[in-house]
Amino acid sequence: MDDSSLEGLRERLAREVAEELEDHPGKRWRCPSGLRSRIVSYARVCRERGEPVRDISRRLGLVESTLARWLRADRAELQAGFRPVSIVAAEECGHAGVGAPLRLITPRGYCVEGLDAQALAFLLRVVG
């Protein structure tokens, strides 16, 4: 994932986190699973680049301990052999909807964009 794509993703995630927190004032907030999955994927890519959890969480507007806990839980799932999958609306990913190219994001945060349904199905069979 190149720097401009990563920065664009960070901006969208930070905006979504801010909107969620604004919509749910108070001390208790439950992050929607789709958003959490995308945050963890983004954080994994940043961690692979050597960035500390503290800096990543600040950029996203999250508490450091929350992001660290999500990353630990994700690592445990990957080690147990599970492969997390999130299905989200096309609009949530910034796509127009029907007919828009598909995007595959691996558990390690790597992204393959511009896929049609046949190419996506092939990749899922190969890596799954």
N, C-alpha and C positions, 0 to 999 in steps of 0.2 A: 504494500500500500504506500503510495507516494505521499510526500509531505502535504501537498495541497488537498488531497482526498482526506487525509487524516485530520487536517485542520477543519475542513468542512464538516466532517463527522462530529468532531468535538463541539463545534458551534451548535449543530442540531441537537446533540445530546444535552449540552448545557442548557439550551433553551427549553427542551422538554422537561428536564429536571426542575428548572425554575418554575415552569407552568404548573407542574404537578405539586410542588411545594406550596405554590400560591393558592392552588385550588383546595389544598388540604392543610389549612393552618392548624397549628397545635404541635404537640410533641410527638405524636404517633403518626408515621407515614409509611405506607406499604407501597413499594415501587411495583408498578405493573411488570409482569414477568417478561414481556417483550422488550420493554425498555431496559430492564435489568440485564437481560441477555446481551443486548447491543452494547451496554456500558461495559460489561465484562469482556466482550470481544475487543472493544476499543482499548480497554486497560491492559489486556494481554499483549496487544501489539506494542503499546507504549512501554510495558515492562520488558519486552524482548529488546527494545532499543535502549534499555538501561535506565529508564526514568523511575524515580521513587514513587511509591503509592501516594505519598503526601502531595506531591506536585500534581499528579493525575486527578486526585480527588478535589483539590482546590480548583482546578480548571473546570471541573464539571459541577462544582457547587455541592459536593457531597462531603459527609464526615469521613475522615480517613479510616476510622475503624470499621465503618460500614462497608466501604469498598474493599478493604483488606479481608473482611469476613466473606464477602461474595466471591472474591478470588480464591480463597482457601476452599470454599465449598465447591467451586467449579473445578479446581484441581483434583479434589477428592472424587468427583463424579467421573472425570476423565480417566483417572487411575483405576477406577472400578470398572471401566469398560463401557460406560454409558456415553452416548453422543447427544449432547443437548441440541434440540431443534426448536426454532421459534417460527411460527407462521404468523405474519403480520400483514395488515392491509397495505396495498401498494402505495397509498398516499402517505403512510407512516414512514416509508423508506424514501420518499421524495420522487416516486414514480407516478406517471399519469394514470395508471390503472390498466384496463384491458388492452392487450397488445403491446404493452411496454416491455422492454427487455428485462429478463430475470437476473437476479444476483444470488450467487452462492457465497456464504460466509462460513468458513470452516471453524471448528472449535478452537483452533489456534488464532483465529482472527484474520486469516488470509481471505481475500475477496476476489471473486471472479465475476465480472459484470458483462452484460450484453448477451446473455444466453437466451436461446429459445427453449421451449419446453423439452424438445428432443435432446438437445445437448445437456441440459440440466439433468434429465433422467439418466443419461449415459454416465455423467460424472458421479452421480449419486450411487449408481451400481458399482462403479470402479472403486470409489473411496469408501463405500459403506461396507 
